[in-house]
Amino acid sequence: MGRKKHRPMSEINVVPYIDVMLVLLVIFMVTAPLLMQGVKVDLPEANSDPVENQDPEPLIVSINDKGELFLNLGADQKQVLSLATVRDRVGVVMRRNPDKPVMVWGDRNVPYGEVVVLMTALQDAGAPSVGLVTEPPQ
């Protein structure tokens, strides 16, 4: 008797989608290195977004207008520390908890070069990225 032949289901032509995907891949490959260049710096008073990785207690290194360094670790947090001591203590914390955010709390009158030296020392100690704490403009 007259049995109907089943036609195969119509298939989606994926070739145009592959072309679009390859173009997007090339665009992302070209722009990704450009986005990674430079260091994002927030001035002491700036409109800035909060850090996404909000640890309840980030590691905060403070630098006052005289260039004195403080660390929010230990019993005496108001003790002035040397750069080498800060680097060593941050290194110990980063080995125990590599994802711990490290923030610099700098006075607006600190010379820019001192903040750069501090941030470099913190990165040498193992901090993958160092954030700058700012206040929103009034």
N, C-alpha and C positions, 0 to 999 in steps of 0.2 A: 504494500500500500504506500501511499505518498508520504513518506517521512521527510520532514524538512531537515536540511543540513544546517547544523549550527555554525553560524559564522563566528570567527574569533572576535572577542570584544575589541572595540576600537582602542588602539594604544595611543598614549599621549606622546607626541613628538617632543623629546627632551633636548634635542640638539640646540634650539635657541636658548634654553635655560642654562645649558653648559657654557655657551658662549658668554652669556651675561655673568655667570659665576666666575669665569676666568678673567673677564675684564675687571670685576670687583676685586678679585684676588690681587691682580697686578696693581690696582690703585692702592689697596691697603699695604702692599709690600713697599711701594714707593713712599707713601706718607708716614708709615710707622717710624722709621728712623728720624724723620724730621720732627715728630712730636716728642721724641725722647731727648732731643738736644736741649741744653740749658737747664738751669735750676729754677724752679718756681720759688720766687721770693715775695713774701708779703711784708710790706713796710709796717712799722709799729702801729700806724693807724691806717687801716685799709678795709675795704669791703671785700671780705673773703669768705669762702664757704668753709664750714667745719670739716675737720679731718674725718674721712669715712670710717677708718678703723679706730673706733672709740674704745680704748682700753680703760677700765675703771680707774687705773692708776698708772698713767704714763710716766716714763722716766723724764724728769724735767731738769735741765741744766740752766741755771740762771747766771747772767753776766750783768753786773751793775755798771754804772757810768764810769767807775774807776778801773774797770776791766777785771774785777775780782770775780772768781767763779764759785758757784754753790751747786750742790746736788741734793735732790730730795730723797736721799737715802741715808740710813743710819740715824743715830740718836740726835746728833747735833747738826741740824740742817742749815744752821747759820754760820757754820765754820767755813772760812775761806780756804779753797783748795787750789793746788797747782794744776796746770793743764795735764801733766803726766798722771797725777792721782785721779783726775776725772776720767781720763782715757782708760786707766787700769780698772777702775770701778765699773764703768760702763761696759767694758769688755767682759768682766765677770758676769754681769747681768745678761748681756747678749748671748753668752755661751749657754746660760741656763734657759733663757726664753728668747729665741731669735726673732720672734714676731712682736716683741715689746716695742711700742712706739717711743721714739725719742724726740723730745721737743726742746727748743731753745727759747728761753724767756729772756730777751735782751732789752736793756734800757735803750730808749731812742737816741741817747747821746753817745752810745758806744761806737767807736770807729768801725767802719765797715770791715776793715782788714782783720780786726780781732774776731769778729763773728765768723768770717770765712775760715780763719785758723781753727777756731773751736769746732765748726761744722766738719772740717777735714779730719780733725782728731777723732771726732765721734764716729765718722765713717770708717776710719782706720780701726776703731775699737769693735767694729762689726755691725753698727747700725746701718741697715740697708737704705734708709732714708731718714732725713732729719727735717722736722717741721719747725716753723717759726710761729710763736704765739703772738697774736696781734689783738688790738682792741678795735671794735667798730668805730667809725668816725662819729663825733657828737653832732 
